Amino acid sequence: MAVYTKSLKIKTKAPGDIVDLTPLVADVVRESGIQTGIVHVFAPHATGVFALTELEPNIASDIRRLLEEIAPQGAGWRHPANAHSHLRSMLLPPDRTLPVRQGELITGTWQSLFFIEAGLSGRYVNIEITVIGE
């Protein structure tokens, strides 16, 4: 079994920013040379999360709205500055695992893998990618 790892750095611009990682992860899978296996994508950040669904402007807006309705900023949370960010990050995972077949990342027809900035501002975010297989 082979293991290939790569660290990427992306830039988010603002709270609620959504960054499509699908092409970046697909490139890493191809770069790995692994034909059959899995790819694991992880963000080692307390307030960064991933989603896997259709990504078009209206859904992106709906995602931001949903997160704001579930854990609104300034709702009297006890944690001083960014409780809403931490609460949102409990709802979506900091990682995703997807299949690799014939050297390609497998997603559904309308699925994209994207990072959601649940923090207070834009920042540089580390993304750890591990491809495992044969």
C-alpha positions in Angstrom: 0.0 0.0 0.0 1.3 3.5 -0.9 0.8 6.7 1.1 1.2 10.2 -0.5 0.9 13.4 1.5 0.8 17.0 0.6 0.2 20.2 2.5 -1.6 23.1 0.7 -2.2 26.6 1.8 -5.3 28.5 0.7 -6.4 32.0 1.5 -9.9 32.9 2.7 -11.1 36.4 2.3 -13.8 36.9 4.9 -16.0 35.1 7.4 -18.3 32.7 5.5 -15.9 32.5 2.6 -16.3 29.3 0.6 -13.3 27.9 -1.3 -13.8 25.1 -3.8 -11.0 22.5 -3.2 -12.2 19.9 -5.7 -9.7 20.8 -8.5 -6.8 21.1 -6.0 -7.5 17.7 -4.4 -8.0 16.1 -7.8 -4.6 17.4 -8.8 -3.0 15.9 -5.7 -4.7 12.5 -6.3 -3.3 12.5 -9.9 0.1 13.6 -8.6 0.2 10.8 -6.1 0.1 8.1 -8.8 -2.3 6.0 -6.7 -4.9 4.3 -8.8 -7.3 2.8 -6.2 -7.8 3.9 -2.7 -9.0 7.0 -0.7 -8.0 10.6 -0.2 -8.4 12.2 3.2 -8.5 16.0 3.4 -8.1 17.7 6.8 -7.9 21.3 8.1 -6.0 21.6 11.3 -7.9 24.7 12.4 -10.5 25.1 15.2 -13.0 27.0 13.1 -12.5 25.6 9.6 -14.8 23.0 8.1 -15.6 21.1 4.9 -18.8 20.4 3.0 -19.5 18.1 0.1 -22.5 19.2 -1.9 -23.4 21.2 -5.0 -21.6 24.5 -5.1 -23.3 27.3 -6.9 -23.9 30.9 -5.8 -27.4 30.4 -4.4 -26.4 27.4 -2.4 -23.3 29.2 -1.1 -25.5 32.0 0.1 -28.0 29.5 1.6 -25.1 27.8 3.5 -24.0 31.1 5.0 -27.6 31.9 6.0 -28.1 28.5 7.6 -24.9 28.8 9.6 -25.9 32.3 10.7 -29.4 31.1 11.8 -28.1 28.1 13.7 -25.2 29.9 15.5 -25.6 33.6 15.1 -22.7 36.0 15.8 -23.4 38.2 18.8 -26.1 36.0 20.3 -24.8 36.4 23.8 -22.6 33.3 23.7 -20.3 33.0 26.7 -17.0 32.5 24.8 -15.7 36.1 24.3 -15.1 36.8 20.6 -16.0 33.9 18.3 -18.2 31.4 20.0 -20.4 31.3 16.9 -17.3 30.2 14.9 -16.6 27.3 17.2 -20.2 26.2 17.4 -20.5 26.2 13.6 -17.4 24.1 13.4 -19.1 21.5 15.6 -21.8 21.1 12.9 -19.6 20.3 10.0 -16.4 18.2 10.0 -12.8 19.4 9.8 -12.1 16.6 7.4 -13.6 14.5 4.5 -12.6 11.2 2.9 -13.4 10.4 -0.7 -12.7 7.4 -3.0 -10.0 7.3 -5.7 -10.6 5.1 -8.7 -8.5 4.8 -11.8 -6.3 7.5 -10.5 -9.1 10.0 -10.2 -11.0 11.7 -7.4 -14.6 10.4 -7.3 -17.4 12.8 -6.6 -21.1 12.8 -7.5 -22.2 14.7 -10.6 -23.0 17.9 -8.8 -20.7 17.5 -5.8 -17.8 19.8 -4.9 -15.5 19.6 -1.9 -15.2 23.0 -0.3 -13.8 24.7 2.7 -16.0 27.1 4.7 -14.4 29.8 6.8 -16.3 29.7 10.0 -13.8 32.1 11.7 -14.0 35.9 12.2 -11.8 36.9 9.3 -10.0 35.8 6.2 -6.7 34.0 6.7 -4.3 31.5 5.4 -5.5 28.0 6.0 -3.4 24.8 5.9 -5.0 21.8 4.2 -3.5 18.4 4.8 -4.1 15.9 2.0 -3.3 12.1 2.4 -3.9 9.7 -0.5 -3.7 6.0 0.5 -4.0 3.0 -1.8 -2.4 1.1 -4.6 
